[in-house]
Amino acid sequence: GQNIDQPTEMTATEGAIVQINCTYQTSGFNGLFWYQQHAGEAPTFLSYNVLDGLEEKGRFSSFLSRSKGYSYLLLKELQMKDSASYLCAVRPLTSGTYKYIFGTGTRLKVLA
Amino acid sequence: GAGVSQSPSNKVTEKGKDVELRCDPISGHTALYWYRQSLGQGLEFLIYFQGNSAPDKSGLPSDRFSAERTGGSVSTLTIQRTQQEDSAVYLCASSVGLSKETQYFGPGTRLLVL
């Protein structure tokens, strides 16, 4: 089967660094995405990894290890507005299609 | 219209009624997705359209659910004989269908079945 695991909830302090992990088991691999979703809103795109390594974009970075089926999202200099759910999504390797499998999301609470 | 739009934004219906949810994707996007998100949960894949290919319906939970995409653009998700467990947010997303391109989500339709 296809499965994506993320922690359900995390709490961190304003100004700190937090790492949200995601492990996956899918039929092949064709990219991993991280999305941010504030309560009551639609998910918005944060990052994309298809090759091993770290992708940095401002305060947010995302890492991928394909051999381990593992990714993490790193948030630096946390701000209160970073309180949201973070969704990990994997695109299995299926010829000619771009279907996504989503994890259940990690709810991050940033405390003052 | 720069983004994905969905209508209605909220829908309250009685158990047993049929509902139609509409999605207008970003112009030129060939791929369109429907997801369901129950309170506090992740996204559950429902159906996926890609260009003129047959849709991937593998996520539809029962034969009460159906979707169509007319003219490669607007899509309608229909739920027949609604049940209380159908209550959720229904999200639509579109993408250009290229490997590294992400999906763009609409604001969702919040469905409540009484």
Interface residues (C-beta under 8 A of the other chain):
Chain A: N30 G31 F33 E41 A42 P43 T44 F45 Y48 V50 L87 A89 G96 T97 Y98 K99 Y100 I101 F102 G103 T104 G105 R107
Chain B: A31 Y33 Y35 G40 Q41 G42 L43 E44 F45 Y48 Q50 S53 D56 L91 S95 G97 S99 K100 T102 Q103 Y104 F105 G106 P107 G108
